[in-house]
Amino acid sequence: MNHTDEPKLTAREKATVAVLVLRMAKRGLADPDRHGHGTVDLTDLERKVERVIDGARKREERAAESTQ
């Protein structure tokens, strides 16, 4: 993954992502088959993280356009 393409997150965005990652970890711990391949579906939380990151990208694009 190339980190130069990642947007700069605000404090609120960082906190939101952190909460979502903690929820993923909690689900992983609650998985009865956590010693195997795992059976917990995390796609909803992963989509929420992507949405936060996409919002940060759009915010940066709008800021770049307004400075030109």
C-alpha positions as CSV (number, residue, x, y, z in Angstrom):
1,M,0.0,0.0,0.0
2,N,1.3,3.4,-0.9
3,H,0.8,5.8,2.0
4,T,1.4,8.9,-0.2
5,D,-2.1,8.4,-1.6
6,E,-3.7,8.4,1.9
7,P,-5.4,11.6,3.0
8,K,-4.5,13.5,6.1
9,L,-7.2,12.6,8.6
10,T,-8.7,15.1,11.1
11,A,-8.9,14.3,14.8
12,R,-12.5,13.3,14.4
13,E,-11.8,11.0,11.5
14,K,-9.0,9.4,13.4
15,A,-11.2,8.8,16.4
16,T,-14.0,7.4,14.2
17,V,-11.5,4.9,12.5
18,A,-10.1,4.0,15.9
19,V,-13.6,3.2,17.2
20,L,-14.4,1.1,14.1
21,V,-11.1,-0.9,14.4
22,L,-11.9,-1.5,18.1
23,R,-15.3,-2.8,17.1
24,M,-13.6,-5.1,14.6
25,A,-11.3,-6.4,17.3
26,K,-14.2,-7.0,19.7
27,R,-16.0,-9.0,17.0
28,G,-12.9,-11.0,16.4
29,L,-12.6,-11.8,20.1
30,A,-16.2,-12.9,20.2
31,D,-15.7,-15.3,17.3
32,P,-16.2,-18.8,18.6
33,D,-13.8,-20.1,15.8
34,R,-11.1,-17.4,16.3
35,H,-8.3,-20.0,16.4
36,G,-9.3,-21.1,12.8
37,H,-9.8,-18.9,9.8
38,G,-12.5,-16.8,11.5
39,T,-16.2,-16.7,10.7
40,V,-17.1,-13.1,11.7
41,D,-18.2,-10.8,8.9
42,L,-16.4,-7.5,9.2
43,T,-17.4,-6.1,5.8
44,D,-19.9,-3.5,7.2
45,L,-17.2,-2.0,9.5
46,E,-14.6,-2.1,6.7
47,R,-17.0,-0.2,4.5
48,K,-17.5,2.4,7.2
49,V,-13.7,2.9,7.5
50,E,-13.4,3.2,3.7
51,R,-16.3,5.8,3.7
52,V,-14.4,7.9,6.3
53,I,-11.2,7.7,4.3
54,D,-13.1,8.6,1.0
55,G,-14.6,11.6,2.8
56,A,-11.2,12.7,3.8
57,R,-10.0,12.4,0.2
58,K,-12.9,14.5,-1.0
59,R,-12.3,17.1,1.6
60,E,-8.7,17.4,0.6
61,E,-9.7,17.6,-3.1
62,R,-12.2,20.4,-2.3
63,A,-9.5,22.2,-0.3
64,A,-7.0,21.9,-3.2
65,E,-9.5,23.2,-5.7
66,S,-10.4,26.2,-3.6
67,T,-6.7,27.2,-3.2
68,Q,-6.2,27.2,-7.0
